[in-house]
Structures are given as C-alpha cells and as structure tokens.
Amino acid sequence: MQSKEERHGPTCMLAHEMITKLSALIGQCDLLIGMTEPGSVIEKKTAQIHRIAALVVDELKEHQRKADEEGLKAG
C-alpha cells in the first residue's frame, strides 16, 4: 500500500523538475518582456522563448496526467 506522500506526489519526478525550471524561465521572460521596448528584436525573441517554454510545460503536464491515469489503473 502506498503512503500518503506517494499517492499525492508527482508520478514522474523528471517532468516535475522540468516544469519547475521552465516555470522559472517563463517568469524571467515575463520580467524581460516588461523591461524591453515593445516590438524590439529582444522583446520578440524573449516572447518566442516564453511561448516555447510554455508549450513544453503543457506537454509535460499532459505526460504527468497520463502517467497518473496509468498508475491509477495499475494500482
């Protein structure tokens, strides 16, 4: 039988750690975008990095959701 921590913890620790790091990157992008000239090359490139990081976070969350479903089916 799983402990309470095991039941409520993330199924995939790698995905969890990557989401945490990407979230920090997204936050830094938000700060940089707010400090740059609208429409500048730096603002556009930073916004692109933000979008890509957000897409990866979404993919990792979907991976975690599927892993959680599989875990529930198995256990």
C-alpha positions as a Markdown table, in Angstrom:
| # | Residue | x | y | z |
|---|---|---|---|---|
| 1 | Met | 0.0 | 0.0 | 0.0 |
| 2 | Gln | 1.3 | 3.5 | -0.9 |
| 3 | Ser | 2.0 | 6.1 | 1.7 |
| 4 | Lys | 0.1 | 9.4 | 1.7 |
| 5 | Glu | 3.2 | 11.1 | 0.2 |
| 6 | Glu | 3.5 | 8.6 | -2.6 |
| 7 | Arg | -0.2 | 8.9 | -3.5 |
| 8 | His | 0.0 | 12.7 | -3.7 |
| 9 | Gly | 3.5 | 13.1 | -5.1 |
| 10 | Pro | 4.2 | 13.5 | -8.8 |
| 11 | Thr | 4.4 | 10.3 | -10.8 |
| 12 | Cys | 7.3 | 11.5 | -12.9 |
| 13 | Met | 9.8 | 13.4 | -10.9 |
| 14 | Leu | 11.8 | 14.4 | -14.0 |
| 15 | Ala | 8.7 | 16.0 | -15.5 |
| 16 | His | 8.0 | 17.7 | -12.2 |
| 17 | Glu | 11.5 | 19.1 | -12.0 |
| 18 | Met | 11.5 | 20.3 | -15.6 |
| 19 | Ile | 8.1 | 22.1 | -15.1 |
| 20 | Thr | 9.6 | 23.9 | -12.1 |
| 21 | Lys | 12.7 | 25.0 | -14.0 |
| 22 | Leu | 10.7 | 26.0 | -17.1 |
| 23 | Ser | 8.3 | 28.0 | -14.9 |
| 24 | Ala | 11.2 | 30.0 | -13.6 |
| 25 | Leu | 12.3 | 30.6 | -17.1 |
| 26 | Ile | 8.9 | 31.8 | -18.1 |
| 27 | Gly | 8.8 | 34.2 | -15.2 |
| 28 | Gln | 12.2 | 35.6 | -16.2 |
| 29 | Cys | 10.9 | 36.1 | -19.7 |
| 30 | Asp | 7.9 | 37.9 | -18.4 |
| 31 | Leu | 10.2 | 40.3 | -16.5 |
| 32 | Leu | 12.4 | 40.9 | -19.5 |
| 33 | Ile | 9.4 | 41.5 | -21.8 |
| 34 | Gly | 8.2 | 44.1 | -19.4 |
| 35 | Met | 11.6 | 45.8 | -19.4 |
| 36 | Thr | 12.2 | 45.9 | -23.2 |
| 37 | Glu | 10.9 | 48.2 | -25.9 |
| 38 | Pro | 7.6 | 46.8 | -27.4 |
| 39 | Gly | 8.2 | 45.4 | -30.9 |
| 40 | Ser | 12.0 | 45.3 | -30.4 |
| 41 | Val | 14.0 | 42.3 | -31.5 |
| 42 | Ile | 14.8 | 41.4 | -27.9 |
| 43 | Glu | 11.1 | 41.6 | -26.9 |
| 44 | Lys | 10.2 | 39.3 | -29.9 |
| 45 | Lys | 12.9 | 36.8 | -29.2 |
| 46 | Thr | 12.1 | 36.7 | -25.4 |
| 47 | Ala | 8.4 | 36.2 | -26.2 |
| 48 | Gln | 9.3 | 33.3 | -28.5 |
| 49 | Ile | 11.4 | 31.7 | -25.7 |
| 50 | His | 8.4 | 32.2 | -23.4 |
| 51 | Arg | 6.0 | 30.6 | -25.9 |
| 52 | Ile | 8.2 | 27.6 | -26.4 |
| 53 | Ala | 8.8 | 27.0 | -22.7 |
| 54 | Ala | 5.0 | 27.3 | -22.1 |
| 55 | Leu | 4.4 | 24.7 | -24.8 |
| 56 | Val | 6.9 | 22.3 | -23.2 |
| 57 | Val | 5.3 | 22.8 | -19.8 |
| 58 | Asp | 1.9 | 21.9 | -21.3 |
| 59 | Glu | 3.3 | 18.8 | -22.9 |
| 60 | Leu | 5.0 | 17.7 | -19.6 |
| 61 | Lys | 1.7 | 18.3 | -17.7 |
| 62 | Glu | -0.1 | 16.1 | -20.2 |
| 63 | His | 2.6 | 13.4 | -19.8 |
| 64 | Gln | 2.1 | 13.6 | -16.0 |
| 65 | Arg | -1.7 | 13.4 | -16.3 |
| 66 | Lys | -1.4 | 10.2 | -18.5 |
| 67 | Ala | 1.2 | 8.7 | -16.1 |
| 68 | Asp | -1.2 | 9.4 | -13.2 |
| 69 | Glu | -4.0 | 7.7 | -15.1 |
| 70 | Glu | -1.9 | 4.7 | -15.8 |
| 71 | Gly | -0.8 | 4.5 | -12.2 |
| 72 | Leu | -4.4 | 4.5 | -11.0 |
| 73 | Lys | -5.3 | 1.8 | -13.5 |
| 74 | Ala | -2.4 | -0.4 | -12.4 |
| 75 | Gly | -2.8 | 0.2 | -8.7 |
